[in-house]
Amino acid sequence: MSGWLRIPRQHWSAPQRGVIIGLLCLILLYVLVRLIINPTYVSDPQPQTPPRFAELEDRIDPNTADASTLAALPQIGEKRARDIVAYRDQFVADHPGQLAFTKPEDFYRIRGFGAAMVSLMEPYLIFPTSRPSTQP
């Protein structure tokens, strides 16, 4: 072969190889220590209900709660609480005898409510299957 196609080989010297192996061992040791100190397990897929879902005692029924009670929910302010109450009142007027909210997805019908907002509210809400006999 001709000399112009030759590519010179460069090898690591023994001290350089030692330093690289030492650094790789330190990195591996660091990762193992971090894994032992802070083990985390994330199930796949995520459970349908949060782990402490049943422990919430003060859940709110969006079919009967007033605006001030709804405003206490995460990410819900006074304006959104008034929007929920206005939607509920309009729904009940248009559909007598039916509940406005029977599942979390019913909030999607209200402007400004998306999947993220509903997922934040869901642990704090309860959805009865029948209309309550008395209004609070």
C-alpha angles and dihedrals in degrees: 000000000000121000097241092068094054116112113201114235118230117200128191113249119236094258091049091050089050092053092048092048090047092052092048090050091050092050091049091048091050092051093048093049091049090050092050094046097044112026113176130185123195114187118226115241102028116241118262093237127038115255095254096035095122093051094069106105102177104060119161126229105218089203093066107019120109124232095262091054092048091048089064091066118102114275091003117114131180094278095053090044089054089048090054092050092046092050091047093050092048092047093050090048091051096041109034114201095019129106118241093213120039098147136015092257089068088078089068088077090067116083113251097026118115138162095280094050093047093048090054092051099041099084089056097049134080123199115204118206095222135041113267115248094225132035116229 
